[in-house]
Amino acid sequence: MKNRLVIYDVRDPKRLSKIAKIMLNYGVRVQKSVFEMDIDDKTFGRLRKEIISYMEIEDYVVFFSVCERDWQKRMKFGPEKFEEPNDKPFHIL
């Protein structure tokens, strides 16, 4: 399993909705178009293919792989309770 961060911008509301639903099957939404994931390479490949199949030329998606050491350093700020996949610890300041 690897930590992933996925950020996307999709112009069309219908495509945006479809891609958001796909992303919810793989990770945890941390902002409207930002998801955190803990998935293996095979699953990640399947996600990429699925997302890209719905995208148009004006859309974009960025996939990041983050090492465990750096993943644990992330800090989250805000008034809401943050849900973590697999009960991984994180910092709230």
FENVEN-V184237 format. One record per pair of residues at least 6 apart in sequence whose ideal C-beta (glycine too) atoms are under 6 Angstrom apart, sorted by sequence separation. I is the first residue (numbers start at 1). J is the second residue. D is the distance in Angstrom with one decimal. If there is no record, write none. Layout:
i->I j->J d->D
i->I j->J d->D
This chain:
i->10 j->16 d->4.1
i->29 j->35 d->5.6
i->30 j->36 d->5.5
i->76 j->82 d->5.1
i->27 j->35 d->4.1
i->28 j->36 d->5.2
i->10 j->19 d->5.5
i->27 j->36 d->5.6
i->27 j->37 d->3.4
i->51 j->61 d->5.8
i->26 j->37 d->5.4
i->23 j->35 d->4.8
i->76 j->90 d->6.0
i->75 j->91 d->4.6
i->76 j->92 d->5.7
i->75 j->93 d->5.9
i->26 j->47 d->5.0
i->8 j->33 d->5.1
i->7 j->34 d->5.2
i->22 j->50 d->5.5
i->6 j->35 d->4.8
i->5 j->36 d->5.9
i->19 j->51 d->5.8
i->4 j->37 d->4.2
i->3 j->38 d->5.8
i->19 j->54 d->5.6
i->18 j->54 d->5.5
i->1 j->38 d->5.1
i->1 j->40 d->5.5
i->15 j->54 d->5.5
i->11 j->58 d->4.8
i->38 j->85 d->5.1
i->38 j->86 d->5.7
i->10 j->59 d->4.6
i->9 j->60 d->5.5
i->8 j->61 d->4.1
i->7 j->62 d->4.7
i->28 j->83 d->5.8
i->6 j->63 d->5.5
i->28 j->85 d->5.2
i->5 j->64 d->4.2
i->4 j->65 d->5.9
i->5 j->66 d->6.0
i->2 j->65 d->5.6
i->3 j->66 d->4.5
i->3 j->71 d->4.2
